[in-house]
Amino acid sequence: MAENLLAATALAKSFRNGVVALAGVDLAVAPGEFVGVLGPSGCGKSTLLRIFAGLIEPSGGRVERAAGLVGRIGFVFQEPTLMPWATVADNVYLPLRLAGVTREAASPRITAMLASLGLGDFAKAYPRQLSGGMRMRVSIARALATEPALLLLDEPFAALDEITRFKLNEDLRVLWRQLRCTIIFVTHSVFESVFLTNRILVMTKRPGRIAADLAVELPETRDNALRLTERYADNCRTVSRHLAEAMT
């Protein structure tokens, strides 16, 4: 565990309605990794993320977290879940306020985080005044404001149009390279997982297990031009093949 930020052994989760979401999940995540979790709808990807975050307990197996991870996990849900009555800056300040950080002390961090996500001019705006992509940027800024060691993202771009999604993919990749926190990103898109991550965990259909653990062989710096290259296509084909095998 000394080399891992997070590790799961024989992880299982069953719900009271009889649904067995996960069975026998084994994985380890090292500090600084950008890991994608890919699988069909209903395979337990979101359940796995919620267990890692401590939002729900597993039914079996165990999760080990590095000592420095306690209180340093950020979570971005599929929907932005912003407070509609609060400004953008106030939404980002929320987790800092809950942690006891004064507004004066938090202000520079909020300003810097909004600027890094292209929201510098919208600090006083309200969620209803923003596009879906901008609301998701606010949600990411809020999760990063506490400087988490681990950032968990549960299909955050699934509902966005392709142009916005591609731009947010680029921006998230840049942020990860700047902050070097560990990211686990759940998606059902092969193309998104290959573009974003350095490693992809492919899950079987429910009950979810890890069917493949794949390295993404692409440059550290990535932009939309990469999507047109044969190297990107080769990675996508490899991941698609493993996903098809996992689903059968």
N, C-alpha and C positions, 0 to 999 in steps of 0.2 A: 504493500500500500504506500510505502514511502515515495515511490516514483509516480504514483497515480493521484489525480485529484479526486477521482470518483471511480468506484468499482462495484459491479453487481455480480452476485453468484447465485445461480439456480433461482433467479427471481421469478415469482409467480404472483398473479393477481386474479382472484375470482370475486364476482359481485353477488349480492344477495339474490338477484333475479336469476342466478344460475349461469350467467355469462362468464366464461373463462377467457379473460383478455390476454394474459401472458402466462407462459409456461417455460421454465428452464432457460431464462435469459442470462447469459454470461457475457460481460464486457468490461473493459477498463478504458478510462479516458485520462490521458496525461495532461499536465498543465500546458496551456497555450495551443491546444489542438482546436481545429474547426471541424466538427464531426457532423455529418448528415445522417439522419435516420429516415430511411425510405421504405415505403411499403404500401400495400393496398388499403383502401378505406376500411376502418374497423379492425385493423390488425393489432391495435394496442399501442400505437406510437404515442398518442397523447397521454394515455395511462402511464406509460413508461416515464414520460417527462414529468408528470405530476408526482410520481414516486420519487424521482430524483430531487424534485423541489421540496419534498417533505409535505406536500399538500394532502396526499393519501398514503396509507400504509400498505405494504405488500402483504399478500396472504401467505407467502412462503419465500424462502431464500433470504438473502440479506443485501443491504446496500452499505458500503463503507465510504465515508466522506473524509477527506483530509481535514485535519484540525483547523487549518486556516480558512476552510470553506464555510464554517458556521456563521450565519448572518451575512454572507456575501454571495447570495444567489439572486440573480435578476430573472424575471419571467415576463415574456411577451406572449400574450394570448392571440388567438385567431382574430378577435375583435379588439379594437383599441382600448375599450373600457375606460374612457376618460370621464372625468366629472364635468358634466355639461355646464354647470354654473361657475366653473373656475376657468381662469385664463390659462393659456398654454404654459406660462411660467409657473403658475400656481400648481398645475397638474404635475409638472416636473419636480416641483419642490416637495410634493406630498410625501414620498418615502423618506426624504431628508428630515422633514418636520417630524414624522413618526419616530425617527431615530434620535430626535432631540437636538438636531442641528438648527441653530438660529437662522433666520432669514438673511441677516447680514453676512453671516459666515458662508451661507449656501449660495448667495447671489453670484459670485464669480464663477462657480462651478456650473450653475444653471445657464449663465450667459454663454460660457464656452461650449457646453453641450448642445445648446440650441444652434449656435453658429456652426458647429461641426456637422449638423444634420440639415443645414440650409434653412433653419427656422429663425434666424436672428431678427428678422423684421416682423415676426409674428408672436412675440412674447406676450403682448397684451390682447391678442385675438382669443376668441372663444371657439371651442370645438365645432360648433355649428357653422362657423365661418370658413372652415377648412375643407379641403378635398379629402377623399378617403386615404390617399397616399400620404398627405400631410398629417392626418390624424395618426396614422401608423408611425410616422417619424416621431411624433410627440411621445407615443407609447414606448418607442425604443429609447428616446432620450430619457424618459422617466426611469426606465429599467437600468440605464447606464449611469444615472446621476449618483448612485451610491457606490460607484466604482466596484462592481461585483467581480469576483474571481471567476464565476461561472455564469454565463448568460444562456438561458433556455428559451428557445423560440418555437412556438407551436403553430406552424403553417401561417405565419403572419401576413404573407402576401397573397394568399390563395384567392381572395375576393377582388383583387385589384386587376386593372387592365394590363395588358402585356407590356406596354411602353413604360408605365409607372413601375411595374414589377421589375423589369430589367434595370431601370435606374436605381431602385432600392437595393437590388442585388449588388450592383457595383458599389454603392455607398456603404453597405454593410461590410463588404469585403475590405474596403479601405479602412473603415473604423476598426475592424479586427486587427489589421496590420499595425495600426497606430497604437491601440490599447493593449494588444496581446493578452486579452482575457481568453478564457476557454469558452467556446461556443458549441452548443448542441442544437442543431436546427432540424426540426421535423418538417417533412414535405412529402407529397405524393408525386412530385415532378422529377423525373430523371434529369431533365435539362437543367433545372434549378439546382439540384443537388450537386451535379458535376461542376457547374460554374462556380458555386459558392465555396464548396468544402475541399478539404485535403484528404478526407477519409469518409467513406460511406458504409453505414451498416444497413444491410438489406434484411427486412423482416418478412417472415412467412405470413400467410393469412392466419386469422384467429384460430387457436390461441397463438399469439405472436412469439416467435423465437428469432434469434439472429441466424440467418441462413448464409450470409456472406459478409466479410469484412474486407472492403476494397480500398486500396490507395488510389487517389486521383492524381494522375501524372500530368499536371499542367503547371505553367509558371506561377510564381507567387503573385505577380502583378497581372490582373485580368481586366479586360474591358470588353465592350460589345463586339469588337472585331474578332475576339477569340472564338465567338460562337460560330463563325464562318470557316474555321480551320478544320483540317482533316484530323488533327490531334484531338480536338474537342469532340468531334464526331466519333472517333475511335473509343474514347472514354465513355461516351453515351451509349454506344453499342454494347460495350462490355457490361455496363451497369444494367442495361435493359435486358440482356440475356440472363443475368443472375436474378433479376426481378421476376422474369417469366418463369424461371425454374422454381423460385421460392413460392410463387402463387399456385404451382401445381403440386 
